[in-house]
Amino acid sequence: MAVWQPLPWHTDLWQRFNTMVVTNKLAHAVVLTGQRGLGKGHFARALAQGLYCEGEKSRGIACGQCSACHQFEAETISDF
């Protein structure tokens, strides 16, 4: 099972988003912008899977084992 994780150059941004999630201050929508090839889509998938995950998370990274992670990987979550 694949677990989407932030790329090494996303570390600072990932920590800021994880803090917003933990403190329940994440906005209802997020717009990611930047140059082509920076991994915006990858970051979005990692963030979404971490939010959907129902299992034990480490630093906001999805567990990859729970039913929500399996549904995310199978692309059967209609909200994504």
Secondary structure, 3 states (H helix, E strand, C coil): CCCCCCCHHHHHHHHHHHHHHHCCCCCCCCCCCCCCCCCHHHHHHHHHHHHHCCCCCECCECCCCCHHHHHHHCCCCCCC
